[in-house]
Amino acid sequence: MSERMLHVNERIQQVLAEVLSKEAEIPAEYFISVTKVNCAPNLRNAFVSVSIFPFAKAKEGLEYLNKHKRFIQGLFGEHINLKFTPVIEYRLDESEQTADEIYQIIDHL
C-alpha cells in the first residue's frame, strides 16, 4: 500500500471516529471504536472495521450503524477534505472479542 493511501486511511479513521463519538448520536448502550480503514485507491469506497462494546450487542450495534449509514455519511462528508467522500461500508472487527475470550481461558487455567 502506498504512503498516500496509508495517510488517507489514517485520516478517514480519525475523522470517522470523531464523528461517531461526538456527532452521530450513538445510543449510550454501545461503545463503538473504529479499528481499521481500508479505502479504495479511487477514494470511492472505504471499508471500515469497527469494534463494538459490549460484545453481546455487537451485531445490534452494527445494524444500528448500517441503519443510520446515510446520516453518518453526511456528517463524515462535512469533515473530510478529499476529492471524493468515500462511501462507508461497516464491518465488525471481532479481534478484541477473540482476545478477550483467550484471556478468559488463560485465567481459568
N, C-alpha and C positions, 0 to 999 in steps of 0.2 A: 504494500500500500504506500502511496506517495506521501511525502511530508505534508503536502497541501491537504490531502484527504484526512490525514490524522488530525490536523488542526481544525478542519471543518467538523469532523465528528466530535471533537472535544468541545467546540463552541456550541454545537447543537445540544450536546448533553448538558452543558452549563445552563443554557437559556431555557431548555425544556424543564429541567429540574427546578429552576426558579419559578417558572410559570405554574408548575404543578403545586409547588409549596405555598405560593403567595396569592395567585390569582384564580386558579381553576376551581375553587370551592369544593375540594375533595372532602367527602364526609370524614368526620373525625375517627370513624371506626377503621379507616385504612391509613397506613403509613406507606407511601409509595416513594421509592427511590429509583432513579434512572441509573442503571448499572453499566450499560454499554450502548453505543450507537454505531450503526454501520450504514453510512449514506452511499447511495449510488453515485458513481463518478459524474453523471449528468445532473446531479443535485435535485432530481425529481422525486425520489423516494428515500425515506430513511427508516430502517428497521431498528426499533428501539426496544432494548431489553429492560424490563422493569422488575424490581423485587418488591413484593407486597407483603406487609406485616399486618396482622397476624397471618401466618401461613395457612391457617384453616380457612381464611376468607380470601385467599389469593385469586381464585377463579372468579369470585364475585367482584373483586377489585378490578380485574382485567376486563370483565364485562362492563363495569362502570366506565372505564376509560374508553372502550370501544363505542359505548352508547353515546358518550359526550365528545366523540372524536372531533366533530366539526367545530364545536365551541373551543376546545383546547387548541385545535389547529389555528383558529383565528387569533387567539391570544398569542400563540407562538409566533405567528407571522408578523405581528406588530413589533416584536422584539428582536427578530433575527434579521441580519443585514446580509442577505445573499442574493444572487441574481434571481434565483427561484426559491420559493419556500417549499421545501420538500414535504411530500405527503407522508404522514407518520403512520407506521404500522407497528402496533404494540405486540410484544412477545413476552411471555412470562419467563423470567430468569429464576430457575429453581435451584441454583447452585448454593445459595445461602441456606435454603431449607435442607438440602442434602448434607451440607457441612454440619448443620445443627443436629441432624439425625445421627451422623457419625460420632459427634461429640457425646451425645446421649448414650450411644452404645459403648463408647470407651469408658464413660463414667460408671457404667454398670458392671464393668469387668473387675 
